[in-house]
Amino acid sequence: MKRCLIETDSFPFEFISEIAELESWRKEVYRPIYHLHKWWAKRLGSVFRGILLGSVLSDSEDLGKAFYQKQQFRRVKVFDPFMGSGTTIGEAHKLGMIALGRDINPIACESVRVSLGPLERRKLKVAIESLSSGVGERIRDLYKTKDSAGNVCDTLYFFWVKHVPCAHCSKPVDLFPSYIFAKNAYPKKKPEVQVVCPGCGSIFEANINDQEVSCPGCKIGFNPHAGPAERASANCRHCKKAFSIAEAVRSAGIPPAHRLYAKLILTDSGEKVYLRTTTSDIAAYNNCTKELSRQKLPLPTLKIKPGYNTDQVRNYGYSEWSEFFNDRQSLALGLLHKAILEIPDAIVRDAVLTVFSGALEFNNMFASYKGEGTGAIRHMFAHHILKPERMPIEGNVWGTNKSSGSFSTLFKLRLERALDYRDEPFEVGIDEVGGGTVANKVFRASDPFTGIVSTQWPPGSEMQPRSIHLSCGSSQRTELDEGSIDLVVTDPPFFDNVHYSELADFFQAWRQPNLSPFKHKRGSTRNDDEVQDGDAQSFAEKLRDVFSECNRILKPDGLLVFTYHHSRTEGWTSLAEAVTKAGFSIVNAHPVKAEMSGATPKAQAKEPIQIDMIIVCQRQVSDYRKRVECDVAFSNALNRSRLKEERLIAKRFDLSKNDRRVILISQFLSEISAKRSFEEVKIDLSKAMDNMNMEIENDPLIPLQIPETKIAVVV
């Protein structure tokens, strides 16, 4: 039987990984079409272009050559049951395929619809100019301040600190983990930092290496690195006693209050200056509070439901999503939201609303300051969780020419980049420079995006080449015809406790569901059919149901290909159960570069997983099985893993122990999953796991040769 390239060990995953490594550092530049709006665990476009090509090219064809050539697979129908940010859909469209996408979350569906749908640059430019001269002027006025000489200027950022009453004396205690509130993103090169005095509130410059500083205002000396808040407790400056921050917050029953203490201004000459806030700044903020109470603005009213990812903020007293914003942010965002909703052209309005929604994650009291030298605002989802920020930053909502995270900045950086990419798609090329690799842009490998998206579901039987069809709902029931799909390519939710819907409700709170074709009657985006689950058995069952539906709609020779990794055994056991009980066998697994190495969750891990496994599945054949004994399967998997690891190492990839464990587990599953039942697979996986861990701990990656495979055939 003719095999696709991706089914064989000849699939050039190391070539794909080289491109992915370069793309991962500037995903929003090299694939801006998928970064118009926030979504979690976005996968790299180059990886999915490689997967799609590998799934249609024969095992004798050259993927490296085909990668940079224009393709027209006009009859290939690709379905993604977990569409997310639309990576599979966009890459399939670029290859001339018919792309069908479905996601259970309306926030994901709407962002993909807008990103890939009709957009006209001229009309969008007119809309942003109109907004700028109208509501933009009003919002900019909210961020006017004065410099030390009394000259009116723009505020780039206001700096706030949470404070709670001391559990002993009831006096307010600022939750500064450190009195250093601003520093450069590269402190070794630029060690200057900004410090707030705990005595008089003065703002002054110091060196990051200083362990003792003296305030030029009140002359007190203190350690700038040691603030009153240390982990879970705080020390009161008044009564000198320590207390639990969480207990103080719970006893209050409302979110912690905030104190405004500093600002970063932009002078008329373009200079950035840190200053202490004044009584005029406080008065200006209080005026925003008064105006907000008088206005009738489209603000969020959605309650925060209990959940794994929301309980932390609920324990901090937050009960509504509106409480994530201070009064000036609510006023500015509310005014902007109202003006956008009044745009008469629905296509333009939806695009601008998507940019507005994206700006929300940077303009709230959970955002923090990264410092100079990079995008200054660290958005609220940097840690993939809802983390109450003790030193939040308030950016200028409309923005200046030097703002980070503002509406006008995101309009330019996100929407205009996406428009450029739609007109002239390009791939990431590789140049060898000084013993390393650098990226370049390779154009003319794809036709421009059509800008045509259908939300009629299920699509008709006669789908046009390069057509895009989107749907919102559970992929356990797709309504697609049996045997109608050539290829299922996806990135399923992981078995973990990061529930996308719990976090997506932050955006849903501002959304106007009646403006989208993806109707959503409930307030929350949560759905009982959402596959993401912290319970291994529940995850396996939900994923099995989706894969079973994929089996039904796939053609007999169709492939199910998806990316996956997990550090825990139960994550792989659940996956094996979902695959085998859905009627599939894993025929191969390829390691490929995944998320950016510097991503916050990875940077904090001791042995981070930087590798995704491309899992390639075929339908199980009921009348013929190959059976491999557990020890033989383990030996085969070990040797295949080592060879694949060496291919990555030859391309200068460093593999952590968890990376190598992921590669070995997936190779083992590809050796044994053709057995008839999940129970057999589970037993063999359990038997082999201890040996796997031992091999990873002790194996110094000495090159080995693959021995002759011994297979016992059972008919």
Order of alpha helices (4+ residues) and beta strands (2+ residues): alpha-alpha-alpha-alpha-beta-alpha-beta-alpha-alpha-alpha-beta-beta-beta-beta-beta-beta-beta-beta-beta-beta-beta-alpha-beta-beta-alpha-alpha-alpha-alpha-beta-beta-beta-alpha-alpha-beta-beta-beta-beta-alpha-alpha-beta-alpha-beta-alpha-beta-beta-alpha-alpha-alpha-beta
